[in-house]
Amino acid sequence: MLNIRPCLFPARALPFLTAALVLLAPLRADFRLPADLFTDATTTSTYLHEGVTWHEIHGSIEGEPQVVHIVTADLGHPDLTLRSLPGERFAAPPTQLFRRSTVSQLQADSGALVAINTAFFDIRSTMAPSGLLLTGSHLLREPHPERPTLLQTTDGRLVIGNATFTGTIRTGDQSLPLAGINRHHLGGDEIALYRLPWERNPGPNAGFAADLELTEVLLRQEAFHPSASPAEPARLTAGVIRQVPAGTTVELAANHLLLAGAGQGGAALLDLAPGDSVTIEWILEDTPPGLSWNDLTEAASGWNLLVVDGATRHRDTPHWNNRHPRSAVGLDRSATHLVLLLIEGRQPNRAAGLSLHDTAALLLHLGAWQALEFDGGGSSALAARVEGENRLLSTPSDGRERFVPAGLGIMVLPTSP
């Protein structure tokens, strides 16, 4: 494990340390890494935009070669913001149901300045991301209790935290509980809502709801009404198109919603007929202190908290202890400066990767007061627009980019005329 003590560094490290620990704007282009962290390090720093710099470091740690990418962003800059980037390119039949893209595609398709992969996902089946996924206030996945999330509000505030979800389906005088959105499994008597980037109805896919017969109803979305206050739910209004016959595959269009229910939930959906009006409501609760859920516009989930209130977290598990490629995000104490960290790995003689303990220590050293692990391994990828050209900055461990269901983009807002 890296023995990083932020206050005790050789004098030759101070030019780097001063900038890194407080993240006052991008790290200086001439920064040097401390000798007790990397050896034989070479660093290339590239200006991407005012307030945003990419640093690529080649060196070794404890005798193992490493390649590390650091993007620092001053989100206090008036034309910078974050956006959660859902996949949209590819969903392989029959069981892969949530669309995915490579990080390069997420970056190019969205016009992001920088993009990195985010959520862990149901890689063995549906490919659905795990944890809260919110983009432009549109909810694409409900929160998961073990998946902390990077949250952004309408006024640009950033928080790492989590929330809980309550959903309701209303039609006529009937109210039904909504278990979630784009869920990769259903059980018992649950009902879930499906919408793009979930590509097809889940019913015909073996293993999606083991031993359960699903009832599915296709809807046409009419309007989305964001929540106006913490006590008021967000609402989708829709009209019933038709019941979906068992064993039938339906591809979802941009204006489609689909309700799928099991057990008693499925039986309740049988009452819906073409032309019926349906309102789907949800509310988020248990958000971080001082944060109103209806102010949230973007959410990108990860897994482990790596730094909490300026202290690193530790767990004794193989996932934490072994060297792997890693992706992560950190916020400084003011929550206005962000660092994206990508550590390459699983590349003999080039990049060994780091443990999560060392990843957390590196983020703390870079000035993170809060930090969150994103999906790693073959999913780790970083792309950016460099001198007007879209580029993959990192080398994926699989030899090519993996299709992932979600990413995070640093966006440059258009300037006012």
C-alpha positions in Angstrom: 0.0 0.0 0.0 1.2 3.5 -0.8 2.5 5.3 2.3 1.2 8.8 1.4 1.2 11.4 4.1 0.0 14.7 2.5 1.9 16.9 4.9 5.3 15.1 4.8 7.0 15.3 1.4 10.4 16.1 0.2 11.0 19.8 -0.6 11.3 19.0 -4.3 7.7 17.8 -4.2 6.2 21.1 -2.9 5.5 22.7 -6.3 3.2 19.8 -7.1 1.9 19.3 -3.6 0.7 22.9 -3.2 -1.5 22.7 -6.3 -2.5 19.1 -5.9 -3.8 19.2 -2.3 -6.2 22.0 -2.8 -6.9 21.6 -6.5 -6.9 25.4 -7.1 -7.8 25.3 -10.8 -6.0 22.6 -12.9 -2.8 21.2 -11.6 0.1 23.2 -12.9 1.5 22.0 -16.2 5.0 21.7 -14.7 4.0 19.7 -11.6 6.3 16.9 -10.4 5.3 13.8 -8.5 6.9 13.0 -5.1 9.8 10.6 -5.3 8.3 8.3 -2.7 5.1 7.8 -4.9 6.4 7.2 -8.4 9.9 6.4 -9.6 11.3 7.2 -13.0 8.2 9.2 -13.7 7.5 11.2 -16.9 4.5 13.5 -17.0 2.8 15.1 -19.9 0.2 17.8 -19.2 -2.3 18.9 -21.9 -4.6 21.9 -21.7 -8.1 20.9 -22.8 -10.1 24.0 -21.9 -10.0 26.9 -19.5 -10.2 25.2 -16.1 -9.6 21.6 -17.5 -6.2 19.8 -17.8 -5.3 16.3 -18.6 -2.1 14.8 -17.1 -0.6 11.5 -18.2 2.0 9.9 -16.0 4.3 7.0 -16.8 6.4 5.6 -14.1 6.6 2.8 -11.5 5.3 2.2 -8.0 6.9 -0.5 -5.8 8.7 -1.9 -8.8 5.6 -2.2 -11.0 5.0 -0.1 -14.1 2.1 2.3 -14.0 0.2 4.5 -16.4 -2.1 7.0 -14.7 -4.4 9.7 -16.2 -5.6 12.6 -14.2 -8.1 15.2 -15.4 -8.7 18.2 -13.2 -11.7 20.5 -13.7 -12.6 23.7 -12.1 -16.4 23.5 -12.2 -16.7 27.0 -10.8 -15.9 28.0 -14.3 -19.2 29.4 -15.8 -19.2 27.4 -19.0 -18.4 24.0 -17.4 -20.9 21.4 -16.1 -21.3 17.7 -15.8 -23.7 15.4 -17.6 -24.5 11.7 -17.0 -24.1 9.9 -20.3 -26.3 6.8 -20.8 -25.4 4.3 -23.5 -27.2 4.5 -26.8 -25.4 2.5 -29.5 -25.7 -1.2 -28.9 -27.8 -3.9 -27.2 -27.2 -7.5 -28.3 -30.2 -9.9 -28.4 -31.6 -11.8 -26.8 -30.7 -11.0 -23.1 -28.6 -7.7 -23.4 -31.4 -5.2 -23.0 -29.8 -1.9 -21.9 -28.0 0.0 -24.7 -24.3 0.5 -24.3 -21.6 2.6 -26.0 -17.8 2.8 -25.7 -16.5 5.7 -23.7 -15.2 7.2 -27.0 -18.7 7.0 -28.4 -20.2 8.5 -25.3 -17.8 11.4 -25.5 -18.2 12.0 -29.3 -22.0 11.5 -29.4 -22.6 13.9 -26.5 -20.1 16.5 -27.5 -18.4 16.2 -24.1 -15.0 17.7 -23.6 -14.0 14.6 -21.4 -15.8 11.4 -20.7 -15.1 8.5 -18.3 -17.0 5.3 -17.6 -19.1 5.2 -14.4 -21.6 2.6 -13.2 -21.0 -1.1 -12.4 -23.5 -3.1 -14.4 -25.3 -6.5 -14.9 -22.5 -7.7 -17.1 -23.7 -11.4 -17.2 -27.2 -10.6 -18.5 -29.1 -7.4 -19.2 -26.2 -5.0 -19.1 -28.3 -2.6 -17.0 -26.3 -0.2 -14.8 -26.6 -0.5 -11.0 -27.4 2.6 -9.0 -29.0 5.9 -9.5 -28.8 7.1 -13.1 -30.2 10.6 -13.8 -29.7 12.7 -16.8 -31.3 16.1 -17.4 -33.7 15.3 -14.4 -34.9 12.1 -16.3 -34.7 9.0 -14.1 -33.2 6.0 -15.9 -32.4 3.8 -12.9 -33.5 4.0 -9.3 -31.0 4.2 -6.5 -29.3 1.1 -5.1 -28.5 1.1 -1.3 -24.9 -0.1 -1.9 -24.1 2.2 -4.9 -23.1 5.7 -3.8 -23.5 8.4 -6.4 -22.0 11.6 -7.7 -24.9 14.1 -7.7 -25.2 17.4 -9.4 -27.9 20.0 -8.7 -29.6 22.6 -10.9 -27.2 25.3 -9.6 -24.1 23.2 -10.2 -23.5 21.9 -6.7 -21.7 18.5 -6.5 -22.2 16.0 -3.8 -21.2 12.3 -3.3 -24.1 10.5 -1.6 -27.1 8.4 -2.2 -30.9 8.4 -2.0 -33.9 6.0 -1.7 -36.8 5.6 -4.2 -40.6 5.4 -3.9 -42.6 5.0 -7.1 -46.4 4.8 -7.8 -48.5 3.9 -10.8 -51.9 5.6 -10.9 -54.7 4.8 -13.3 -58.3 5.6 -12.6 -58.9 5.0 -8.9 -56.1 2.4 -8.7 -52.6 2.9 -7.2 -49.9 0.4 -7.7 -46.4 0.4 -6.3 -43.6 0.9 -8.8 -40.5 -1.2 -7.8 -38.0 0.7 -10.1 -37.0 1.8 -13.5 -35.1 -0.4 -16.0 -34.5 -3.1 -13.4 -32.4 -6.1 -14.3 -34.6 -8.4 -12.4 -38.2 -8.7 -11.1 -39.4 -10.8 -8.2 -42.6 -11.5 -6.2 -45.4 -9.2 -7.2 -43.2 -6.3 -8.5 -43.9 -3.9 -11.3 -41.1 -2.0 -13.1 -41.0 0.7 -15.8 -38.9 0.3 -18.9 -37.8 3.1 -21.2 -34.9 3.8 -23.5 -32.0 3.1 -23.3 -33.6 -0.2 -22.3 -34.2 -1.4 -25.8 -36.8 -4.2 -25.8 -39.5 -5.6 -23.5 -38.0 -8.1 -21.1 -40.7 -10.7 -21.2 -39.3 -13.2 -23.8 -35.8 -13.3 -22.3 -35.1 -16.5 -20.3 -33.5 -15.8 -16.9 -34.8 -12.2 -16.6 -37.5 -13.1 -14.1 -36.8 -16.7 -13.3 -40.0 -18.8 -12.9 -42.2 -15.7 -13.3 -44.7 -15.0 -16.0 -44.6 -11.3 -16.9 -47.6 -9.2 -17.9 -46.4 -6.3 -20.1 -48.3 -3.1 -21.2 -46.9 -0.7 -23.9 -47.6 3.0 -23.2 -47.1 6.2 -25.2 -45.5 8.9 -23.2 -47.4 12.2 -23.3 -45.5 14.5 -20.9 -42.8 14.7 -18.2 -43.5 16.9 -15.2 -40.4 17.5 -13.0 -40.9 17.9 -9.3 -41.4 21.5 -8.2 -40.8 20.9 -4.5 -39.3 18.2 -2.3 -42.8 16.9 -1.3 -44.1 16.7 -4.9 -43.3 13.7 -7.0 -42.0 13.8 -10.6 -44.6 12.6 -13.0 -44.8 10.9 -16.4 -48.2 10.9 -18.0 -48.9 8.3 -20.7 -51.7 6.5 -22.6 -52.0 2.8 -23.0 -51.2 1.5 -26.5 -51.8 -2.2 -25.9 -51.1 -5.3 -23.9 -48.0 -7.2 -25.2 -48.8 -10.8 -25.9 -46.6 -13.3 -24.1 -43.5 -14.3 -26.1 -43.7 -11.2 -28.3 -40.7 -8.9 -28.7 -41.3 -5.1 -28.8 -38.6 -2.6 -29.5 -39.1 0.6 -27.5 -39.2 3.9 -29.3 -38.3 7.3 -27.9 -41.9 8.0 -26.9 -42.5 4.5 -25.5 -42.8 3.4 -21.9 -43.5 -0.2 -20.9 -44.8 -1.6 -17.6 -43.8 -5.2 -16.7 -45.4 -6.9 -13.7 -45.0 -10.3 -12.0 -47.5 -12.1 -9.8 -50.2 -9.9 -8.4 -48.5 -6.9 -9.9 -48.9 -8.5 -13.4 -52.5 -9.4 -12.6 -53.2 -5.7 -11.8 -51.8 -4.6 -15.2 -54.3 -6.9 -17.0 -56.9 -4.3 -16.3 -55.2 -1.7 -18.5 -56.9 -1.2 -21.9 -55.9 0.8 -25.0 -56.7 4.5 -24.4 -56.5 4.3 -20.6 -54.5 7.1 -19.0 -51.6 6.2 -16.7 -49.5 8.5 -14.4 -46.2 7.2 -13.2 -44.8 9.1 -10.1 -41.6 8.9 -8.1 -39.9 10.7 -5.4 -36.3 10.4 -4.0 -35.7 10.6 -0.3 -32.8 10.3 2.2 -30.6 12.5 0.1 -27.5 14.1 1.6 -28.2 16.8 4.2 -29.1 20.2 2.8 -29.9 18.7 -0.6 -33.4 18.8 -2.1 -33.9 15.8 -4.4 -36.0 17.8 -6.8 -32.9 20.0 -7.4 -31.0 17.0 -8.8 -30.3 17.0 -12.5 -27.5 14.5 -13.0 -26.4 11.3 -11.1 -23.6 8.9 -11.9 -23.2 5.9 -9.6 -20.2 3.9 -8.5 -19.5 1.4 -5.8 -17.0 2.0 -3.0 -16.5 5.3 -1.2 -12.7 5.8 -1.3 -12.3 9.1 0.5 -14.8 10.4 3.1 -14.3 13.8 4.7 -10.6 13.8 3.9 -9.8 10.3 5.2 -9.3 7.2 3.1 -11.5 4.1 3.4 -10.2 0.6 3.6 -11.6 -2.9 3.3 -9.9 -6.3 3.3 -11.3 -8.0 0.2 -9.8 -9.2 -3.0 -11.5 -6.3 -4.9 -9.7 -3.8 -2.6 -6.4 -5.6 -2.3 -5.5 -6.7 -5.9 -4.1 -4.6 -8.7 -6.6 -3.8 -11.4 -7.4 -0.9 -13.8 -9.4 1.7 -11.9 -11.7 4.6 -12.6 -12.7 7.1 -10.0 -13.9 10.6 -9.2 -12.9 13.0 -6.4 -14.2 16.3 -5.2 -12.2 18.9 -3.2 -13.5 20.2 0.1 -15.3 23.1 -1.6 -16.9 20.6 -4.0 -16.1 22.9 -6.9 -13.0 21.2 -8.2 -13.3 17.7 -9.6 -10.6 15.2 -10.4 -11.2 12.2 -12.8 -8.7 9.4 -12.2 -8.0 6.5 -14.5 -5.3 3.9 -13.7 -4.4 1.6 -16.5 -3.7 -2.1 -15.7 -3.5 -5.8 -16.7 -0.8 -4.8 -19.3 2.5 -6.6 -18.6 5.5 -4.4 -18.8 3.4 -1.3 -19.2 0.7 -0.9 -16.5 0.1 -3.2 -13.5 -2.8 -1.3 -12.0 -3.4 -0.4 -8.4 -5.3 -1.7 -5.4 -8.2 0.4 -4.2 -6.2 1.2 -1.1 -3.6 2.8 -3.3 -6.2 4.4 -5.5 -7.8 6.0 -2.5 -4.4 7.2 -1.2 -3.6 8.8 -4.6 -7.0 10.6 -4.7 -6.4 11.9 -1.2 -3.0 13.1 -2.3 -4.6 14.9 -5.3 -6.8 16.9 -3.0 -10.0 14.8 -2.8 -12.1 15.4 0.2 -14.7 13.0 -1.1 -14.0 10.3 -3.7 -15.9 7.5 -5.3 -14.9 4.3 -7.2 -16.4 3.8 -10.7 -16.3 0.5 -12.5 -12.8 -0.7 -13.4 -11.1 -3.5 -15.1 -11.9 -3.8 -18.8 -14.6 -1.1 -18.4 -12.1 1.7 -17.5 -11.7 4.2 -20.3 -11.1 7.9 -20.7 -11.7 10.0 -23.8 -11.5 13.7 -24.6 -11.5 16.3 -27.3 -7.9 17.4 -27.7 -7.1 20.2 -30.0 -10.4 19.8 -31.7 -10.1 16.0 -32.2 -11.9 13.3 -30.2 -9.4 10.9 -28.8 -9.3 7.8 -26.6 -6.7 8.8 -23.9 -6.2 5.5 -22.1 -5.3 2.0 -23.3 -8.0 -0.5 -22.3 -6.9 -3.7 -20.6 -9.0 -5.8 -23.0 -7.1 -4.4 -26.0 -10.2 -2.5 -27.1 -12.9 -0.5 -25.5 -15.7 -2.3 -23.7 -19.3 -1.2 -24.3 -20.6 0.3 -21.1 -24.1 1.4 -20.1 -23.2 4.8 -18.6 -20.5 7.4 -18.4 -19.8 10.9 -17.0 -19.0 13.9 -19.2 -17.4 17.2 -18.6 -19.5 19.5 -20.8 -18.6 23.0 -22.2 -21.8 25.1 -22.3 -22.4 27.3 -25.3 -21.5 30.9 -24.7 -24.2 33.5 -24.9 -24.0 35.7 -28.1 
